[in-house]
């Protein structure tokens, strides 16, 4: 059968979709990209924001409209939380929860069109299946591969529905992580992004317990050449051992994405976050001193219930005054079932939009400052694709670089090459390939 898979949301979802595609190919199915070509369409949904809900529904309705004969399957976090709402959409055939997601492979030969959606959703999504039953693909269509090493979350922040959708925190054993890293390296992957729902909780559920830094130290001692990049961490999860790793583990990309959420201590407390602004400032100061070219990204939620103009300005000023490289900015949206959804003093939508606009302008400024600070440096770029006359890829500190074709020396994609960053223009960083002789010893 011809199967199309569409993914909404996080890197963990993308990993699961890629793994599902690979396993379907092993069963003899064909993976297609167009709705009209498919016998079966699977939407791996997300529910972290109203926008994610909307995107999930939009794709499902497109499938129903464009290919009504295809079997339509909705799975993922939106289904886990709101399957009864999605069951009202005529044309969806199956609603499958996160716990049942790996079972799609066994169910596929028996699926058929339904007059009303068939619901397969367990109340408790806590399971190791999406870690153990979804191995990394044998080959990657990307030069960079995701590897999900953790699932679920025990934090229960007041705004977040994810722990209810994904279940409690659980981890892939370290020997299995190392095995999968080596496997992906053998397949030619040059960079692996460690992903999880709450990556910083990695290993706490294992016996004996383990930390993310201990896992990375194990990888440091193993025989790997592939680059390792981390997805987001909380400020409390970045400690002295993590500092040492960034300084001494050359395979670990100098790039940290921090789930800050707000620059107001009052808002952080209301959100249920377990750190202060002072902690964040200390971390960034130490990192920037020890690793001046480390990329530091942050997540920010705008318009949390009760956020005053003063709270917002504290966030704005914190980003402005600290060496943050870029921001991911999210508009707050109520998630039914969370504490924040019941909080009073909701911020008007127009106010949220105005604050988001200001932060996005600041984000552009911070990105440009970071890019220009790196000009003249030699970085190592993983070439990912060709775009017009340029080769394009990312440096170890996650700068998107366009490489002049005349200096490319017939290079191909999926190679890591030394590049001198020479210019910033119209939102792009340009570089020129250099030889090993040009690199200072």
N, C-alpha and C positions, 0 to 999 in steps of 0.2 A: 504493500500500500504506500501511497504518497502522503507524507506527513509534513505539515508546516507547524513550526513552534514559534510563538511570539512571547517576548519577555518584557515585563514591566518591573521597574524597581532596581534593587540593589545587586551588588556583585555576587552575593550568595545565590540569588535567583538566577543570574546569568550562568554561574557555574553549573547549577542543577539542570538548566536547559541544555547547556553544551553536553553534559554527561548523558542526559536523556537522548539527545540526538545521536550520540555515539553508540549507545546501547541499542537504539532502534535500527541503526545501520547494521549492527552485528546480527540482528534478527532477520535481515534481508529487506527491510523497508527502505524507501527512498525519502530523503529529506529535501523538501522544496521550500522556496522562499515566497512564492506568490499564493495568495488565498485561492485564486481560481484554479490552480493546479492541484490542489490537495484533496485527498479523500478524507483525511482527518486533520482538523486544526486544533492545536492545543495552545491555550493562553495561560502562561505562568504569571499570575496576578500579584499586585502589591496593594497594601492598604495603609501605608505609612502617613499619607496625607490625602486630603480631598482630591488633589490633582491626580494622585496615583489611582484612586478609585475611578475617577473620570476616564483616565487613559485606558484602564482595564475594560470598562464598559464600552468605550468607543471601539476598541479593537474587536470585542465580541460582536457588537452590532454590525461592524463592517463585514465580518465573516458571514453572519447570517444573511446579510443583504447581498453580498457578492457571490456566495457559494452556498445556497440553501440546502444543497444535496450533501454537503460535507458533514461528517460527524463533528460536532462542536463540543470541545472539552474545556472547562474552566477549572484551574487548579491554583494552589498557592494561598497566600495570606488573606486576600480579600474573601476567598471562599471560606477559609477557616473561621473568619469573624462574621461574615454577612451572607452566608449561602442562601438564607431565606429570601433576602432582597433580590439576589441575582436569579433565584428560581422563578421570579416574575417575568423575566425576559424570555419571550417566546422564541424558540429556536436553539437554545442551549440544550444539549443532550445529556451532559454529565457534569456534575459539580463534585470535585474531588479535593479533599482536604490535604494538608501538608503531610500528615502521617501516612496517608494512602498514596502520596505522589509516586513513590517508587513502584507501586503496584500497577501503574499504568501499563507497564511492559507486559505483564501477565494478562491484563484485562483487554488489551488491544484487539486480539483476534476475535473476541466475543462481543465487541461493541456494535451497536446499530442505532439508527435514528430512533428518537423517542418523542412521544406526544407531549410528555411533561418531563422535566429534568430528573434524572436519577441522581440521588444524593448519597455520596460516600464520604462522610466527614465524622471522624472520631472527636469527642469532646476534648480530649487531652492530646495535643500534638507532640508531646515529648517522646522522641524516639531517636535512636541512632541510625535509622534506615537511610536518611538523606546524607549521612556521612559515609557509612560503610557500603551502601548499595549503589552509590553514585560515584564510581571511580573517575579519575581524570581521563579524558579522551585519549585514544592511542595516538592520534595526530591532531594537531591544533591548526585551525584555519588562521589563527593569530600568531604573531611572533611572541606576544606576551600571553601567558596562560593564567587563569585563576585557579587557585586551589583552596577549597573550603575545608578548614581544619577545625571549625567550631560552629555550633548552632545553638540557638536559644539564648535566653537572657534571664538573669535573676534580679535585675536592678529595679524594675517596675517604676521608672520615672513617671511623674504625674501626667505627662502629656502623651505617653507612648503606648500604643496598642500591641507592639511587636511581641512582648513576652506572652501575651494571650494567643497570638497567632502562631508563634514558633515554639512555645514551650520553654522548659527550664534549660539552663546552660548545660551543654555536654560537648565533649572534645574527642577528636580523633587521636588515638594513642601515638606517642612520639615515634615509635618504630615504624608505624604505618605512614606517618607524615614524611619521614625520611625516605621510605621506600617509594612513595609517590613523587617526591621531589626528584629522586634519581631517575625514576621512570620518565618523567617529563623531560628531564635533561637529555636522556638517551634518545628521545624522540625529536630532539633538535630545538626545543624551546629555549630561548635565551634569557627570559625573565619570568618569574612566577610571583603573582600577587597573592599573599595570604589573606583570605577573607573569612569572615564569620559574622554572625549577628551581633555578638559582643566579643570581639577578638581578644580584648584584654582579659577576659575571664577564662582564656584557654587554660586547660589543665587542672582547674580547681576541683573538678568532679572526678578526676582520675585517682587511682589508688596504686602507688602513692601519688599524692598531688604533685603538680608540676606547674611552673610558670611559663609564660611566653618567652621571657628572657632565657630561661633554662633550655627551652626547645631550640632557640636560636643559637645558643652556645653549643648544643649538640650538633647542629648543622655546621657551625664554624669548625668543629673538629672533624667533620666528615669530609669526604673527597667530592666536593661539588664545585662547579665553576659557574653555574647559573646565577643570575642576579635574583635577589629576594627583595620584594617590596611589601610593605605593610599597609593594610587598610586602616581605618580610623581607630584611635585609642582615646581613652579618657585621660585627663591630666594626672589623676592618681595612679595611673598604670605606667607612667614614664618616670623611672627612678634612676639611681646611680648606675645600676647594672645596665640599663638601657642606654645611658650615656656612653658607657664604655664600649658597648657593642657597636654603636654608630661610629665610634672613633677607631676601632680596631678590627671590625669584621668587614673586610673590603667588599664582600658579596652583598652586604646589606645596603640597599639604596639610601642615600642621604635625603630622605623625604618622610616627613611625619604629617599625618592628617589628624588633628585633634578635635574631638567633640566638645567644643567650648560651650556653645548654645547661648550664652549671655555674658555681658561684661558687668552685670549688676549682681552683687551678692544676694540682694533681696529676691531677685528673680531666680537665681540658682537654687536658693532654698525652697522657693515655691515649686520649682520644677522637680525637686527631689534629687538634685545633683549633690555629690558627696565631696565637693571641693570648693575652694574660694578663688576669687580673682587673683589674690596674692599668690596662690599656688601656681596658677597659670603663668603669671609674670615671672616667677622664679625659674620655672622650667624653660621658658622661651629665652630668658637672659643667659642661662647656662648653656643651652644648645647653641645659641648664636655665637657665644664666646668661643666655645670649643670647636664648632663646625660652622664657620661664617657663611658657607654657601648651601647649607641645609635648607631645603624647601619646607616651609611650615604652613600648612593649610588649616583652616578652622571651619567648623559648622556653626552657623548662627540661626537661631529661631527668632523671628520678628513678630511682635504682637501677641506674646503670651498674655493670658488674662491678668489684668492689673498692671501691665507694663505702662509706666508713665513716660512722659517726655524725658524726665531726668534719668530713668532707667535706660532708655534708648541712647541718650547721650553718653552715658557711662560705657555702653557697648561700643558706640561709634568711636569715642576717644581712646578706648583701650586698643582697638584695631589700628587706629591712626598712629598711636604712640609706640606700638610694639613692632618688632621686625617680622610681622606676618607676611607671607608671600602671596596668599590668595584666600578668598572666602567662598564657601558654599552657603547661600542664603536661602532660608525657607520661611514662607509665611505660615504662621501658626494656623492650624485648623483643628476644630474639635474632633476628637475620636471618641465616639460613644463607648462607654464602659471604662473610661479613664477618669482619674480624679479631676484633672484639669477641665474636662467637659462640664463638670458641675460647678466650677468656680464662677463667682460673679465678676463684674467689671470687665466684660469682654471689650477688646479694643476694636473700634469701628474699622471696617474694611478699607475705607479711604485713607485712614491714618496708617494702617499697615502698608498699603501700597506706597504711600509717600516715604515711609521709613525704609522700605525695601529699595526704592529708587536711590535714596541717598547712600545706602550701604553698597549698592552695586557700583555706584560711581567711585566710591572709595576703594572697592575691590579692584577696579580697573587701574586706579592709581598705584595700588600696592603691587599688582602684577608687573606694571611697567617698571617700577623701582627695582623689583627683584631681577627682571630681565636685564636691565641696564647695568646693574651691579655685577652681573656675570659676563659682560662683554669683555673680550680679550682673553678669557680663560679657555683652556683646552678641556673639553668634557668628552664623555664616551656616550655616543648616541646609538641606540638600537634602531636600525632602519626598519620601518614598518611598511612603508608603501611609497609609490611614486605618485607625485602630483604635479601635473604639467611638466615643466622642465626641472623640477626639484625632486630630490629624495627627501622624505620626511620621516622623522622619528622623535623619540624622547631621550633626553639625557638622563643620567642617573638621578639627578635632582629634579626630574620631571618637567623640564623645559621642552616644549614642542619646538623642534629645530628644523628649518628648511635648509638643505645643503645644496650649494651651487653644483650644477651638473658638471661643469668643466673641471671641478676638483674631485669628482666622485670616483675616478679610477675604475670605471666599470663595476662598481659595487652593486650588490643585489640586496634584496630585502632579507631580514632575519640575520643580519650581521651587526656586531657592535664595533663601531669605528671611532677613532679619535677625531674630534672636530673642534676647531677654534671658532668661538662665537664672535662675529665681526660686526653685526649691525642689528638694530631694532627699527622696524619701519612698518607702519600701518597694521599694528597688532601682531606682527610676526618677528621671530628671532631668526636671523640668517647666520649660517656658518660655512666654513670651508674645511674640507678634509685636509688633514695633515699626515705626515709620515711619522713613524716611530722615532725617527731621528730628531724630529721637532719637539718631542715631549721631553721636558726637563727631567733629569734623573733624580 
